[in-house]
Amino acid sequence: IMVDRPGAGRLLHVHPEASAPGVLHFRFTPPAQGNYELFGDLLLDSGDGDTVTASLEIGPGAPSEEIGADVDGSVALHPDLDGENLGRPTSDVGDGLVMQWANGIVPELKAGGFDRLEFELTDAQGHPTDGIELYDGVAAQLVILREDFEVFARVLPTGTLARARTSTEGSDSLPPRASFPYGFPQAGLYRLWVQMKRDRRVYTGVFDVRVS
């Protein structure tokens, strides 16, 4: 996961390939110049998960929305995290589709608790779509980032443990709703990106919330 700093307006989701034991690589075209924070979820031989971080500075060049050969890679562009989008229950994701909090209700979130963060993909009238596809082996993915970049999580419907990728070819349609188990460790302003896949395209909704 790559997020531009400090605005968190660009999200890049890339899946690396293993070229040797303990060595991962990927190719991508940066969407724009600037500073980016990188977060990598690793699954160790022991079965434990870990997240590594790094910083990347990108020089000037032509803007791009290409992600390379990764079929599940994606680039999402949104307004910077500045509080203007705070508390909105819906996010327009293009193609006449809308990502929204389940039932259009933004829950009250408190640090130290445990929540089920639930989202759905609907049409412009708020009706559920006819289904979604597996995305990177799961129904949907959620990326959570606090405005100071000090809290990060990539959450799956099954939790936060990293997992091996599985093929999405020939998968049946899934209900267009996903629930993510997560407990916010600290208060603050957070950005949530929700990603679902439909008709072989990744749709990303963005939601800004205040955790008390």
C-alpha positions in Angstrom: 0.0 0.0 0.0 1.4 3.5 -1.0 -0.2 6.7 0.2 1.0 10.2 -0.6 2.0 12.3 2.3 0.8 14.5 3.9 -2.6 14.7 2.2 -3.5 10.9 1.8 -5.3 11.8 -1.4 -3.7 9.0 -3.5 -3.8 5.3 -2.7 -1.8 2.7 -4.6 -2.5 -0.9 -4.0 0.2 -3.2 -5.5 0.9 -6.9 -5.1 4.6 -7.8 -5.3 6.1 -11.0 -6.7 8.7 -13.2 -4.9 12.0 -13.3 -6.9 14.0 -15.1 -4.2 13.4 -16.3 -0.6 12.7 -13.1 1.4 12.9 -10.9 -1.7 9.8 -9.2 -3.2 9.6 -6.9 -6.1 7.0 -5.0 -8.2 7.0 -2.5 -11.0 4.7 0.5 -11.2 4.4 4.0 -12.6 4.0 6.7 -9.9 0.8 8.7 -10.4 2.4 12.0 -9.5 5.5 13.5 -7.9 5.7 13.8 -4.1 6.4 11.9 -0.9 4.8 8.5 -0.4 4.6 6.3 2.6 4.8 2.5 1.9 3.1 -0.2 4.0 3.8 -3.8 3.2 1.9 -6.7 4.8 4.1 -9.8 5.1 3.2 -13.4 6.0 6.3 -15.0 7.7 7.2 -18.7 7.5 6.2 -19.0 11.2 2.6 -18.1 10.2 2.8 -14.7 11.9 1.9 -11.5 10.0 4.0 -8.3 10.1 3.8 -4.9 8.5 6.9 -3.1 7.2 7.1 0.6 6.3 9.3 2.8 4.2 9.3 6.3 2.6 9.6 7.1 -1.1 10.2 10.4 -2.8 9.1 10.7 -6.4 10.4 13.4 -8.8 8.5 15.3 -11.5 7.1 13.5 -14.5 3.9 12.9 -16.5 0.9 11.9 -14.3 -0.3 8.3 -14.7 -3.0 6.0 -13.5 -1.2 2.8 -14.6 -0.3 0.3 -12.0 1.7 -2.2 -14.2 0.9 -5.8 -14.9 -0.9 -6.5 -11.5 -4.4 -7.5 -12.4 -5.6 -6.7 -8.9 -3.5 -3.5 -8.6 -5.4 -0.2 -8.3 -4.9 3.6 -8.0 -7.5 5.7 -6.2 -7.5 9.5 -6.2 -9.6 11.5 -3.7 -9.5 14.9 -2.0 -6.9 15.3 0.7 -7.8 14.2 4.2 -8.6 17.7 5.7 -11.9 17.1 7.5 -14.1 18.3 4.6 -15.3 14.7 3.9 -15.8 13.9 7.6 -18.8 11.8 8.4 -20.1 11.4 4.9 -22.0 8.0 4.6 -21.4 7.6 0.8 -18.6 7.7 -1.7 -19.1 7.9 -5.5 -16.8 5.3 -7.1 -17.7 5.8 -10.7 -19.7 4.0 -13.3 -22.9 5.1 -11.6 -22.0 3.1 -8.4 -21.7 4.2 -4.8 -19.9 2.8 -1.9 -21.6 3.4 1.4 -21.7 2.5 5.1 -24.2 -0.3 5.5 -27.8 1.2 5.5 -26.3 4.6 5.0 -25.5 5.0 8.7 -22.0 6.1 10.0 -21.4 4.4 13.3 -20.1 6.2 16.4 -16.5 5.0 16.8 -14.5 5.0 20.0 -10.9 4.1 20.6 -10.3 0.9 22.6 -13.5 -0.8 21.5 -14.2 -3.4 18.9 -16.4 -2.6 15.9 -17.8 -4.3 12.8 -17.3 -1.9 10.0 -19.8 -2.7 7.3 -20.0 -1.3 3.8 -22.0 -2.1 0.6 -21.8 -1.3 -3.1 -25.0 0.2 -4.5 -26.3 2.0 -7.6 -27.0 5.7 -7.6 -30.4 5.1 -6.1 -29.0 3.2 -3.1 -30.1 -0.2 -4.3 -27.5 -3.0 -3.8 -25.7 -4.1 -7.0 -26.2 -7.5 -8.4 -23.0 -8.8 -6.8 -19.2 -8.4 -6.5 -16.3 -10.7 -7.3 -13.5 -12.0 -5.1 -10.7 -9.4 -4.8 -7.3 -10.8 -4.0 -9.0 -13.9 -2.7 -11.5 -12.2 -0.4 -14.8 -10.4 -0.7 -13.4 -6.9 0.0 -10.5 -5.1 1.6 -10.3 -2.1 4.0 -7.3 0.2 4.5 -7.2 2.3 7.6 -4.9 5.3 8.1 -4.8 8.0 10.8 -4.0 11.5 9.6 -0.6 11.5 11.2 0.3 8.2 9.5 1.1 6.7 12.9 -1.8 4.1 12.8 -2.2 1.8 9.7 -4.1 -1.4 9.1 -5.1 -3.4 6.1 -8.2 -5.4 7.2 -9.9 -8.3 5.6 -13.4 -9.6 6.4 -11.6 -12.4 8.3 -9.4 -9.9 10.2 -5.9 -8.4 9.8 -3.7 -11.4 9.3 -1.9 -11.5 5.9 -2.8 -14.4 3.7 -1.7 -15.9 0.4 -3.4 -14.8 -2.7 -5.9 -17.1 -4.4 -7.2 -17.1 -7.9 -10.4 -15.2 -8.7 -11.0 -16.8 -12.1 -14.4 -18.5 -12.3 -15.5 -17.3 -8.9 -19.3 -16.9 -8.3 -20.9 -13.6 -7.6 -20.8 -12.5 -4.0 -23.3 -10.3 -2.1 -22.2 -6.6 -2.5 -21.6 -6.1 1.3 -18.6 -6.7 3.5 -18.0 -6.5 7.3 -14.6 -5.9 8.8 -13.7 -6.6 12.4 -11.5 -3.8 13.8 -10.8 -1.9 17.0 -9.3 1.5 16.7 -6.3 1.7 19.1 -6.2 5.5 19.4 -8.5 8.5 18.9 -8.1 10.8 16.0 -9.1 11.6 12.4 -8.9 8.5 10.2 -9.3 7.8 6.5 -10.8 4.5 5.4 -10.5 3.1 1.9 -12.9 0.3 1.0 -12.2 -1.8 -2.1 -14.5 -4.2 -3.9 -14.2 -5.7 -7.3 -16.9 -5.9 -9.9 -16.7 -6.8 -13.6 -12.9 -7.2 -13.2 -12.6 -3.6 -12.0 -11.6 -2.5 -8.5 -13.8 0.2 -7.0 -12.5 2.2 -4.1 -14.7 4.2 -1.7 -13.2 6.7 0.8 -14.6 7.6 4.2 -13.2 10.0 6.8 -14.2 9.4 10.4 -13.4 10.9 13.8 -12.7 8.3 16.5 -13.2 9.6 20.0 
